[in-house]
Amino acid sequence: MPRYVKTFSCPTCAGAASGKGHLCHPNPDIGAFKCEFCKKTVKDARHVCAPMLDNIAYVCKKCGRLAVYDSQLCSPMLVSED
């Protein structure tokens, strides 16, 4: 599991997020990064690829977005709890 550097203040929940922000409210100023699942270089923090879909574990209780890691959402809940 990658480590997220908490360098972005999320305007939705006011919590610290990775440099990419939360998927609920991604940081618009991010540069390109390499997807850990498909290895493509992408700029969109909300990038989704087929290999990532097999690892979805969380849903945001506020906006309904899905994510692999709880740190990617403002109000995460395990999909299995839904």
C-alpha positions in Angstrom: 0.0 0.0 0.0 1.5 3.4 -1.0 2.2 6.0 1.6 0.4 9.3 1.1 2.1 12.6 1.9 -0.5 14.7 3.5 0.2 18.0 1.9 -3.3 19.2 0.7 -6.1 20.6 2.8 -9.4 19.3 1.5 -11.9 22.1 1.0 -14.8 19.6 1.4 -13.9 18.1 4.8 -11.0 20.4 5.9 -8.9 17.3 6.5 -5.3 16.6 5.3 -5.1 14.7 2.1 -2.4 13.4 -0.2 -0.9 15.8 -2.7 -3.5 14.6 -5.2 -6.3 15.5 -2.7 -9.3 13.4 -2.0 -11.3 11.9 -4.8 -14.3 13.9 -3.5 -12.4 17.1 -4.2 -9.1 16.5 -6.0 -6.3 19.0 -6.0 -6.5 20.8 -9.4 -2.8 21.7 -9.3 -1.4 18.2 -9.3 1.2 17.2 -11.9 1.2 13.9 -13.8 1.7 10.7 -11.7 2.1 7.0 -12.4 -0.9 4.8 -11.6 0.1 2.1 -9.3 -2.3 -0.3 -10.9 -2.0 0.1 -14.7 1.4 1.9 -14.6 0.2 4.6 -17.0 1.2 8.2 -16.5 -2.0 10.2 -15.8 -2.9 13.7 -14.6 -6.5 13.1 -13.5 -6.6 12.2 -9.8 -9.9 10.5 -10.4 -8.3 8.1 -13.0 -9.9 4.7 -12.9 -8.6 1.6 -14.7 -9.6 -2.0 -15.0 -7.0 -3.3 -12.6 -8.0 -0.7 -10.0 -11.7 -1.9 -10.0 -10.7 -5.2 -8.5 -9.3 -3.4 -5.5 -12.2 -0.9 -4.7 -12.9 -1.2 -1.0 -14.4 2.2 0.1 -17.3 4.4 -0.7 -17.7 8.1 0.5 -20.7 8.5 2.7 -21.0 12.2 1.4 -20.6 11.9 -2.4 -20.7 8.2 -3.2 -17.3 8.1 -4.9 -15.5 4.8 -4.8 -11.9 4.4 -3.8 -9.2 1.8 -3.1 -7.9 3.5 0.1 -9.8 5.2 2.9 -7.4 8.2 2.7 -8.7 9.0 -0.8 -12.2 10.0 0.5 -13.6 12.6 2.8 -16.0 10.4 4.6 -15.0 6.7 3.9 -17.0 3.6 4.6 -16.2 0.1 3.6 -18.2 -1.0 0.6 -19.1 -4.2 2.6 -20.8 -2.0 5.2 -23.2 -0.4 2.7 
